[in-house]
């Protein structure tokens, strides 16, 4: 029977309390700390201002920790992913979301943390912001890595290298950067069956909901008290 635990607080602080090799996989969507190609665009706006259209009708909570420049983001994410590496079992996978601006920094951070970088999985977003005079920003990316060699015998899956799914809309959207449930249901398959998925940036718990629905257990960390309350409600419903 899958179980779940949700810790509230700082990811780095709480990750250090987890036992060595206590989870099967790490799947996470950290704050991108981007949203602009110039420093003022990254630091002079809230997360909501960066990632939510100005005509959005919802009033979902903002979140902190999204104003780092690229150098400090790389250092900070390296610290986080180092603790995830320690907590993940040998051969276990890492999936970490990023956008085009932070893809180089994210790949640097995961390798500096000890992970072996295996590839990039594009996530196509059918509903995306247009760019006048250029290309629609219709993709984000999932970086795939492992702790040492791929352990195919433990989890002999053959997964697609590209996914297409739209972010939740209307009442189904409960977080400003929420990932699609159907996307997360596919991505959790990288975790060994009946294993435990770790997500140090739980948000609305889309990773946790997908893990529980697939028979996997879940350990999450969320800093925001308001967002953690939403995550807890969704996890309780998924486990019932």
Secondary structure, DSSP 8 states (H G I E B T S, - for coil): ---EEEEES-HHHHHTTS-TT-EEEEEE------S-SSHHHHHSS-HHHHHS-TT--------S-----HHHHHHHHHHHHHHHHHHEEEEEEEEEEE-TTTHHHHHHHHHHTT-EEEEEEEEE-SS----TTS----EEEEEEEESSS--TTT------SEEE-----GGG--STT---HHHHHHHGGGS-TT-EEEESS-TT-HHHHHHHHTT-EEEEEE--HHHHHHHHHHHHHHH-
